[in-house]
Amino acid sequence: MKKVVVLVAAALTLAGCASHKNQNPYEKTLFIEQFLNPNDPLDAQIQQTISGLRANPHSAPLHNELGQLLREKGFPKDSEVEFERAVNADPTLYSAWYNLGLVREARGDYPGAKFAFERSIHYRKGHSEALFQLGLMEEQRHASDAAISYYAKAFAINPSLLDVRVNPRILDSQLIGMALLKLYPTGHAKDSTIFEPTPGDYVQRNVPAEQAPSPQPPASQIVTPSAPLTNPSQQTPPPKPPL
């Protein structure tokens, strides 16, 4: 009898967990919604995204979008929740992993941020922004060699990260010069390699006859037509004026 009671209790517990898991967290009015002004463009976009999630609560792109909007609105905790829901709905969504890393790093969760950035790189090989963020984190814990390596990889993939207008956080690093020195041999070898194009006469010889352009005579042999010469004796006299 006791065994039956235990099995029934376990079944009810599992059913309750499944019900909780499948519950749509957007069915009820969210806390954030009481602060939304329908006349504000950002707030209107937030409300529209929440409405989309009410209809499709497992949409990873919508969770990712709502996370960005809530961060812009000034709700970092709610933003982090949305990014976590995004990667739970689709673990391959590397942009959501990157965004999750940013909000975790901002609140000081460096292990969680590192994990998120590494997942972003796992699903998007060569994610330069994530590589740069990992470099910053390594520099903050005084692991200079690892930081320089991350920076060099990031700049090799995306040189625009050296522009403060594109990447303001470059001002937070003291190792950019060292990273550029590490990158120099590869970059210099690439820049100094000047390939020679195929000679034009070789291309001309290998063009099919029907596609080859018609041969042109030398410029010295080209005769420009001029006005026809006329014998003055053969010219028709002008008509006489009327009397």
Secondary structure, DSSP 8 states (H G I E B T S, - for coil): -HHHHHHHHHHHHHHHHHHHHH--TTSS--GGGGG--TTSHHHHHHHHHHHHHHH-TT-HHHHHHHHHHHHHHT-HHHHHHHHHHHHHH-TT-HHHHHHHHHHHHHTT-HHHHHHHHHHHHHHSTT-HHHHHHHHHHHHHTT-HHHHHHHHHHHHHH-GGGGSTTT-GGGGG-S-HHHHHHHHHHHHHHHHT-------HHHHHHTS-TTTS------GGG----------GGGS--------
